[in-house]
Amino acid sequence: MKVTVLGANGMLGTDVVKVLEALGHEVKALTRKDVDLTKPATINDCKWLAKKNADWVVNCIAYTAVDKAEEEPEIAFDVNEEGVLNLCGKLNGGSRLLHISTDFVFDGTATQPYVETDETNPLGVYGQSKLAGEHYSEAMLDDPIIFRTSWLFGPSGKSFPLTMINAHNAGRQLRVVADQFGCPTYTVDLATAIASAVESNLDSGIYHACGSERMSWHEFAERVLSIYKDEEVRLDKIGTADYPTQAKRPAYSVMNNSKLAEAGINPWRPVDSAVEEFVERLRRIHQVP
Ligand SMILES: NC(=O)c1ccc[n+]([C@@H]2O[C@H](COP(=O)([O-])OP(=O)(O)OC[C@H]3O[C@@H](n4cnc5c(N)ncnc54)[C@H](OP(=O)(O)O)[C@@H]3O)[C@@H](O)[C@H]2O)c1
């Protein structure tokens, strides 16, 4: 397949390019200097978004600063809403779009894992802007795929596990939120799911594309540090109220990924083995000692 990856230097985009190339696809990896979603001319002029050069466009671009978005909503909406609108205008009738969205479209009041048809109700600007991007993809294109993912971690960006390792190495006493629950998702596994969608010409629609294990940030941090240190690490628990942030976060953003599994896409390895590979890669690129 000919696949154009947008946001190719982001945390997810980097691994999407690697996985697609490893599988033998013809990949065009584009960064902001090639296509800026807030500059329609860069989209219109980009030959790698034309049907003849791309069977698929995988959009890993997003404004992802969840807290900062509360201060600068116009920038978040420019990228995550208007930017997607601009992109869809170009792709209409052309290459298929696989767009990435987020668990933050939900308000976290559910008591069982969210399915794709559950009502959305984002709590903050980031989630609102991402939801608006979903709506544009669905409204403007005949057959878009939207993968909602959550709690992403990979070696090419700022992630929660890396923050925990750095804080631990800096000798900080870690207290971690234990009353927010979600599903950690390793970028390589999500990239593998994306490749499978492309290869199988997956039906259009929204899919929850996240790891299969549900846990709190506290449990995730303990697991990461225990693997990193190769010994059991115990951390102090705190509640959301003890760790105020600018943006409100869903207390429960666990998503049910069985719709994707039923379509034959189920690449999610256990969190511990994903973290082992993640830590190994961080060490290889000298991100952590
Ligand atoms: N990280 C998570 O925990 C998480 C959770 C759920 C969903 N997601 C979704 O997963 C996707 C990938 O996230 P990520 O964590 O890989 O994000 P990331 O590391 O922040 O990467 C975002 C990419 O978007 C690019 N970008 C931002 N604004 C742009 C613009 N106006 N034009 C062109 N490129 C622009 C960035 O380029 P520069 O490097 O030039 O800034 C970067 O390459 C996003 O859709 C995000 O909403 C992430």
PDBQT file of the ligand as one rigid body, heavy atoms in Angstrom, charges set to zero:
ROOT
HETATM    1  N1  LIG A 301      -0.504  10.934  23.864  1.00  0.00    +0.000 N 
HETATM    2  C1  LIG A 301      -1.593  10.352  24.349  1.00  0.00    +0.000 C 
HETATM    3  O1  LIG A 301      -1.624   9.871  25.502  1.00  0.00    +0.000 OA
HETATM    4  C2  LIG A 301      -2.826  10.242  23.490  1.00  0.00    +0.000 A 
HETATM    5  C3  LIG A 301      -3.971   9.674  24.058  1.00  0.00    +0.000 A 
HETATM    6  C4  LIG A 301      -5.121   9.558  23.259  1.00  0.00    +0.000 A 
HETATM    7  C5  LIG A 301      -5.100   9.988  21.947  1.00  0.00    +0.000 A 
HETATM    8  N2  LIG A 301      -3.979  10.549  21.428  1.00  0.00    +0.000 N 
HETATM    9  C6  LIG A 301      -4.012  10.977  20.026  1.00  0.00    +0.000 C 
HETATM   10  O2  LIG A 301      -3.005  10.255  19.332  1.00  0.00    +0.000 OA
HETATM   11  C7  LIG A 301      -2.511  11.031  18.236  1.00  0.00    +0.000 C 
HETATM   12  C8  LIG A 301      -0.993  11.080  18.284  1.00  0.00    +0.000 C 
HETATM   13  O3  LIG A 301      -0.609  11.687  19.508  1.00  0.00    +0.000 OA
HETATM   14  P1  LIG A 301       0.906  11.786  19.969  1.00  0.00    +0.000 P 
HETATM   15  O4  LIG A 301       0.923  11.520  21.440  1.00  0.00    +0.000 OA
HETATM   16  O5  LIG A 301       1.784  11.030  19.042  1.00  0.00    +0.000 OA
HETATM   17  O6  LIG A 301       1.135  13.356  19.772  1.00  0.00    +0.000 OA
HETATM   18  P2  LIG A 301       2.481  14.189  19.634  1.00  0.00    +0.000 P 
HETATM   19  O7  LIG A 301       3.667  13.383  20.016  1.00  0.00    +0.000 OA
HETATM   20  O8  LIG A 301       2.209  15.471  20.350  1.00  0.00    +0.000 OA
HETATM   21  O9  LIG A 301       2.562  14.446  18.076  1.00  0.00    +0.000 OA
HETATM   22  C9  LIG A 301       1.707  15.341  17.455  1.00  0.00    +0.000 C 
HETATM   23  C10 LIG A 301       2.240  15.657  16.091  1.00  0.00    +0.000 C 
HETATM   24  O10 LIG A 301       1.392  16.650  15.522  1.00  0.00    +0.000 OA
HETATM   25  C11 LIG A 301       2.226  17.614  14.891  1.00  0.00    +0.000 C 
HETATM   26  N3  LIG A 301       1.516  18.881  14.762  1.00  0.00    +0.000 N 
HETATM   27  C12 LIG A 301       0.943  19.634  15.726  1.00  0.00    +0.000 A 
HETATM   28  N4  LIG A 301       0.340  20.694  15.188  1.00  0.00    +0.000 NA
HETATM   29  C13 LIG A 301       0.540  20.623  13.845  1.00  0.00    +0.000 A 
HETATM   30  C14 LIG A 301       0.152  21.394  12.741  1.00  0.00    +0.000 A 
HETATM   31  N5  LIG A 301      -0.562  22.531  12.876  1.00  0.00    +0.000 N 
HETATM   32  N6  LIG A 301       0.484  20.984  11.498  1.00  0.00    +0.000 NA
HETATM   33  C15 LIG A 301       1.221  19.875  11.320  1.00  0.00    +0.000 A 
HETATM   34  N7  LIG A 301       1.633  19.101  12.315  1.00  0.00    +0.000 NA
HETATM   35  C16 LIG A 301       1.289  19.458  13.575  1.00  0.00    +0.000 A 
HETATM   36  C17 LIG A 301       3.444  17.700  15.772  1.00  0.00    +0.000 C 
HETATM   37  O11 LIG A 301       4.488  18.302  15.050  1.00  0.00    +0.000 OA
HETATM   38  P3  LIG A 301       5.674  19.142  15.758  1.00  0.00    +0.000 P 
HETATM   39  O12 LIG A 301       6.604  18.100  16.289  1.00  0.00    +0.000 OA
HETATM   40  O13 LIG A 301       6.222  19.962  14.669  1.00  0.00    +0.000 OA
HETATM   41  O14 LIG A 301       5.011  19.954  16.843  1.00  0.00    +0.000 OA
HETATM   42  C18 LIG A 301       3.660  16.212  16.056  1.00  0.00    +0.000 C 
HETATM   43  O15 LIG A 301       4.359  15.596  15.007  1.00  0.00    +0.000 OA
HETATM   44  C19 LIG A 301      -3.206  12.378  18.351  1.00  0.00    +0.000 C 
HETATM   45  O16 LIG A 301      -4.331  12.391  17.516  1.00  0.00    +0.000 OA
HETATM   46  C20 LIG A 301      -3.661  12.448  19.802  1.00  0.00    +0.000 C 
HETATM   47  O17 LIG A 301      -4.788  13.280  19.956  1.00  0.00    +0.000 OA
HETATM   48  C21 LIG A 301      -2.840  10.686  22.167  1.00  0.00    +0.000 A 
ENDROOT
TORSDOF 0
